[in-house]
Amino acid sequence: MASPLEGCVASLRNSMQLLDSSINILDEGVNDFPRLAKVLQTTRHFELISESDLQTAQSALLSEIRPEVDNLLKRVENYLDKLERREQSLIAKCDLNDGRLGRDSTGGSGTRPSSKASQRSGGKAVSAQQELRFKTLRAKKDRMSYAVETLEMQAKQRERQLRMSMAAPQQFYDD
């Protein structure tokens, strides 16, 4: 009875050796698997997207930023216009004051030589009372011309403001 079982035992030992050999082969192949997994792992350095997705993102960003940029540009333009008007106003005021100072200095010096000339030529000497009256009239004339120039400047400034206020709604219709 030992002989038929010996064949089974020998066959079983042979199968076990074959399995052991297979396990060793698999172990050698799988032993390096964590390193291979890390080496073969794909890393995305750059994410590629389609051109249509890129254009969609750009247009969304543009539609979000454009109103803000337009608003800032309008504010800058308005501020620059305001500064320009202020500069023109200051220049006009300076010119007006220069003119007043220039007339006062020439006007004051202009009366004396004429009175001296009239005295030298043997004509009537201008009395102190008449000279005082001329000075007051000249001062009144200067004040009135200053007032007229100021009113003209204010009218021009209001005209500019009116033009700007009329132009502002027109821009909204143009857009």
C-alpha positions in Angstrom: 0.0 0.0 0.0 2.9 2.2 0.4 3.7 2.3 -3.2 0.6 4.0 -4.5 0.8 6.6 -1.8 4.5 7.2 -2.5 3.6 8.4 -6.0 1.1 10.8 -4.6 3.5 12.1 -2.0 6.2 12.5 -4.6 3.8 14.3 -6.9 2.7 16.6 -4.0 6.4 17.4 -3.1 7.0 18.2 -6.8 4.0 20.5 -6.9 5.2 22.2 -3.6 8.6 22.8 -5.1 7.0 24.2 -8.2 4.8 26.5 -6.1 7.8 27.5 -4.0 9.8 28.3 -7.1 6.9 30.3 -8.5 6.6 32.3 -5.2 10.3 33.1 -5.3 10.0 34.3 -8.9 6.9 36.4 -8.1 8.6 37.8 -5.0 11.6 38.9 -7.0 9.3 40.6 -9.5 7.1 42.2 -7.0 9.8 43.1 -4.5 10.8 46.2 -6.5 7.2 47.2 -7.2 7.0 50.3 -4.8 10.1 51.8 -6.4 8.8 51.0 -9.9 5.4 52.6 -9.0 7.2 55.8 -7.9 9.4 55.9 -11.0 6.6 55.2 -13.4 4.2 57.6 -11.7 3.3 60.5 -14.1 3.6 63.9 -12.7 1.8 66.8 -14.5 4.1 69.7 -14.6 1.9 71.7 -17.0 -1.8 71.1 -17.3 -2.9 71.2 -20.9 -6.3 72.7 -21.7 -8.1 73.1 -24.9 -8.0 76.4 -26.8 -11.8 76.9 -26.5 -11.5 76.6 -22.7 -8.7 79.1 -22.7 -10.7 81.6 -24.9 -13.7 81.1 -22.6 -11.7 81.8 -19.5 -10.1 84.9 -21.2 -13.4 86.3 -22.2 -14.8 85.7 -18.8 -11.9 87.5 -17.2 -12.1 90.3 -19.7 -15.8 90.8 -19.1 -15.1 90.9 -15.4 -12.2 93.4 -15.6 -13.3 95.7 -18.4 -16.1 97.6 -16.5 -13.7 98.3 -13.7 -11.0 99.5 -16.0 -13.5 101.7 -17.9 -14.8 103.1 -14.6 -11.2 104.0 -13.5 -10.4 105.5 -16.9 -13.6 107.7 -16.7 -12.6 108.8 -13.2 -9.1 109.7 -14.4 -10.5 111.6 -17.4 -12.9 113.6 -15.2 -10.1 114.4 -12.7 -7.8 115.5 -15.5 -10.6 117.7 -17.0 -11.2 119.2 -13.5 -7.4 119.9 -13.1 -7.3 121.3 -16.6 -10.2 123.6 -15.9 -8.6 124.6 -12.6 -5.3 125.3 -14.4 -7.1 127.5 -16.9 -9.0 129.3 -14.2 -5.8 130.0 -12.3 -4.0 131.1 -15.5 -6.9 133.5 -16.3 -6.9 134.8 -12.7 -3.1 135.3 -12.9 -3.4 137.1 -16.2 -6.2 139.2 -14.8 -4.2 140.1 -11.7 -1.1 140.9 -13.9 -3.3 143.1 -16.0 -4.7 144.9 -13.0 -1.2 145.4 -11.5 0.2 146.5 -14.8 -2.6 149.0 -15.3 -2.3 150.3 -11.8 1.4 150.9 -12.1 1.2 152.4 -15.6 -2.0 154.3 -14.7 -0.4 155.8 -11.6 2.8 156.8 -13.4 0.8 157.9 -16.4 -1.0 160.7 -14.6 2.0 162.3 -13.2 3.9 162.9 -16.4 0.8 164.3 -18.1 0.2 166.7 -15.3 3.9 167.7 -15.3 3.7 168.1 -19.1 0.7 170.3 -18.9 2.4 172.4 -16.3 5.6 172.7 -18.4 3.6 173.7 -21.5 2.1 176.6 -19.8 -1.4 175.1 -19.7 -3.7 175.1 -16.7 -2.3 173.1 -13.8 -4.5 170.3 -12.9 -5.8 170.9 -9.4 -5.3 168.3 -6.6 -9.1 167.9 -6.5 -9.3 167.0 -10.2 -6.4 164.7 -9.9 -8.0 162.9 -7.0 -11.2 162.6 -9.1 -9.3 161.1 -12.0 -7.7 158.6 -9.7 -11.1 157.5 -8.3 -12.6 157.3 -11.7 -9.6 155.2 -13.0 -9.9 152.9 -9.9 -13.6 152.6 -10.5 -12.9 151.8 -14.2 -10.4 149.1 -13.2 -12.8 147.6 -10.7 -15.5 147.4 -13.3 -13.2 145.9 -16.0 -12.1 143.4 -13.4 -15.7 142.5 -12.6 -16.5 142.2 -16.3 -13.5 139.9 -16.9 -14.5 137.8 -13.9 -18.1 137.5 -15.1 -16.8 136.5 -18.6 -14.6 133.8 -17.0 -17.5 132.5 -15.0 -19.6 132.4 -18.1 -17.0 130.5 -20.0 -16.6 128.1 -17.2 -20.3 127.5 -16.9 -20.4 127.0 -20.7 -17.7 124.4 -20.4 -19.5 122.7 -17.6 -22.8 122.7 -19.6 -20.9 121.2 -22.6 -19.4 118.5 -20.5 -22.8 117.7 -18.8 -24.4 117.5 -22.3 -21.5 115.3 -23.6 -21.6 112.9 -20.6 -25.1 111.5 -21.5 -24.1 111.3 -25.1 -21.3 108.9 -24.3 -23.8 106.5 -22.7 -25.8 106.5 -25.9 -22.7 105.9 -28.0 -21.7 102.7 -26.0 
